[in-house]
Amino acid sequence: MASIFTRIIQGEIPCYKIAENDQFIAFLDINPVAKGHTLVVPKVEIDYLFDQPDDVLAAMLPFAKKIARAIDEVTGCIRTGIIVEGLEVPHSHLHLIPIYPARKGFSLGIKSSVSKDDMSLIAEQIRSKVQL
């Protein structure tokens, strides 16, 4: 059975898409820990990040870097952090999480409340700054 991320990649489930190329897709996390929390997902469904082929791993960080730079510019965060947890969805992915001055630490267990309107707006703003 396809993961929720594969279903998003295939267009079966909507998302707040930030960017996409032939190998990866980036979209806002619907349960964010901070405004602008974005997931970077390889299009090939492999559960464990370190089972991904070397060429995919080598391309993943440069793709994520472009997304992180756009998040930084749009959100005004101190910087964008990265987490690789990989337990909640059996499809490897990176969490790009803006770190704000008022809350310098973060945990995937502590969610932020972001309205659908704000999700749409922030996705549009970040998307407009991504330079693939």
MIKE-344026 format. One record per residue (C-alpha): residue in one letter; x, y, z; residue number from 1. Coordinates in steps of 0.25 Angstrom, whole numbers, padded with zeros to 4 digits. Layout:
BEGIN
rest | east | north | up | nr
a | X | Y | Z | NUM;
...
***
This chain:
BEGIN
rest | east | north | up | nr
m | 0000 | 0000 | 0000 | 1;
a | 0005 | 0014 | -0004 | 2;
s | 0010 | 0023 | 0007 | 3;
i | 0002 | 0036 | 0009 | 4;
f | 0014 | 0043 | 0003 | 5;
t | 0014 | 0035 | -0010 | 6;
r | -0001 | 0038 | -0010 | 7;
i | 0002 | 0053 | -0009 | 8;
i | 0013 | 0051 | -0020 | 9;
q | 0003 | 0044 | -0029 | 10;
g | -0007 | 0055 | -0027 | 11;
e | -0017 | 0047 | -0020 | 12;
i | -0016 | 0055 | -0007 | 13;
p | -0015 | 0071 | -0008 | 14;
c | -0003 | 0078 | -0001 | 15;
y | 0003 | 0092 | 0001 | 16;
k | 0014 | 0089 | -0010 | 17;
i | 0026 | 0098 | -0009 | 18;
a | 0035 | 0091 | -0020 | 19;
e | 0037 | 0079 | -0028 | 20;
n | 0047 | 0073 | -0038 | 21;
d | 0048 | 0059 | -0044 | 22;
q | 0054 | 0053 | -0031 | 23;
f | 0048 | 0061 | -0020 | 24;
i | 0036 | 0069 | -0015 | 25;
a | 0035 | 0079 | -0004 | 26;
f | 0022 | 0083 | 0003 | 27;
l | 0017 | 0089 | 0017 | 28;
d | 0015 | 0079 | 0028 | 29;
i | 0000 | 0079 | 0032 | 30;
n | 0004 | 0077 | 0046 | 31;
p | 0015 | 0088 | 0047 | 32;
v | 0024 | 0090 | 0059 | 33;
a | 0026 | 0104 | 0054 | 34;
k | 0020 | 0113 | 0043 | 35;
g | 0027 | 0109 | 0030 | 36;
h | 0031 | 0095 | 0034 | 37;
t | 0033 | 0088 | 0021 | 38;
l | 0036 | 0073 | 0017 | 39;
v | 0046 | 0069 | 0006 | 40;
v | 0042 | 0055 | 0001 | 41;
p | 0049 | 0047 | -0009 | 42;
k | 0039 | 0042 | -0020 | 43;
v | 0043 | 0028 | -0019 | 44;
e | 0036 | 0021 | -0007 | 45;
i | 0047 | 0016 | 0002 | 46;
d | 0045 | 0015 | 0017 | 47;
y | 0059 | 0017 | 0023 | 48;
l | 0067 | 0029 | 0018 | 49;
f | 0080 | 0021 | 0018 | 50;
d | 0074 | 0011 | 0009 | 51;
q | 0072 | 0022 | -0002 | 52;
p | 0082 | 0021 | -0013 | 53;
d | 0095 | 0029 | -0012 | 54;
d | 0091 | 0038 | -0023 | 55;
v | 0078 | 0041 | -0017 | 56;
l | 0084 | 0045 | -0004 | 57;
a | 0095 | 0053 | -0011 | 58;
a | 0084 | 0061 | -0018 | 59;
m | 0074 | 0062 | -0006 | 60;
l | 0082 | 0073 | 0002 | 61;
p | 0085 | 0082 | -0009 | 62;
f | 0070 | 0082 | -0012 | 63;
a | 0067 | 0084 | 0002 | 64;
k | 0077 | 0095 | 0003 | 65;
k | 0069 | 0103 | -0007 | 66;
i | 0056 | 0101 | 0000 | 67;
a | 0063 | 0105 | 0013 | 68;
r | 0068 | 0118 | 0007 | 69;
a | 0054 | 0122 | 0003 | 70;
i | 0048 | 0118 | 0017 | 71;
d | 0059 | 0127 | 0023 | 72;
e | 0056 | 0139 | 0014 | 73;
v | 0040 | 0138 | 0015 | 74;
t | 0039 | 0135 | 0030 | 75;
g | 0050 | 0144 | 0036 | 76;
c | 0054 | 0132 | 0045 | 77;
i | 0068 | 0131 | 0051 | 78;
r | 0071 | 0119 | 0042 | 79;
t | 0064 | 0107 | 0037 | 80;
g | 0067 | 0094 | 0045 | 81;
i | 0067 | 0080 | 0040 | 82;
i | 0062 | 0067 | 0046 | 83;
v | 0062 | 0053 | 0040 | 84;
e | 0053 | 0045 | 0049 | 85;
g | 0046 | 0036 | 0039 | 86;
l | 0036 | 0028 | 0048 | 87;
e | 0023 | 0034 | 0046 | 88;
v | 0022 | 0031 | 0031 | 89;
p | 0029 | 0019 | 0025 | 90;
h | 0035 | 0028 | 0014 | 91;
s | 0048 | 0035 | 0016 | 92;
h | 0048 | 0050 | 0017 | 93;
l | 0054 | 0062 | 0023 | 94;
h | 0047 | 0072 | 0033 | 95;
l | 0052 | 0087 | 0030 | 96;
i | 0048 | 0095 | 0042 | 97;
p | 0049 | 0110 | 0043 | 98;
i | 0055 | 0114 | 0057 | 99;
y | 0049 | 0127 | 0062 | 100;
p | 0056 | 0136 | 0073 | 101;
a | 0044 | 0134 | 0083 | 102;
r | 0046 | 0119 | 0082 | 103;
k | 0060 | 0114 | 0079 | 104;
g | 0057 | 0100 | 0081 | 105;
f | 0047 | 0091 | 0075 | 106;
s | 0041 | 0077 | 0076 | 107;
l | 0033 | 0069 | 0066 | 108;
g | 0024 | 0066 | 0078 | 109;
i | 0020 | 0080 | 0080 | 110;
k | 0011 | 0085 | 0069 | 111;
s | 0008 | 0099 | 0065 | 112;
s | -0006 | 0104 | 0061 | 113;
v | -0006 | 0110 | 0047 | 114;
s | -0019 | 0112 | 0040 | 115;
k | -0021 | 0107 | 0026 | 116;
d | -0021 | 0122 | 0020 | 117;
d | -0008 | 0124 | 0027 | 118;
m | -0003 | 0110 | 0021 | 119;
s | -0007 | 0115 | 0007 | 120;
l | -0001 | 0128 | 0009 | 121;
i | 0013 | 0123 | 0014 | 122;
a | 0013 | 0112 | 0004 | 123;
e | 0011 | 0123 | -0007 | 124;
q | 0022 | 0132 | -0001 | 125;
i | 0032 | 0121 | 0000 | 126;
r | 0029 | 0115 | -0014 | 127;
s | 0031 | 0129 | -0020 | 128;
k | 0046 | 0130 | -0014 | 129;
v | 0050 | 0116 | -0018 | 130;
q | 0061 | 0116 | -0029 | 131;
l | 0062 | 0102 | -0034 | 132;
***
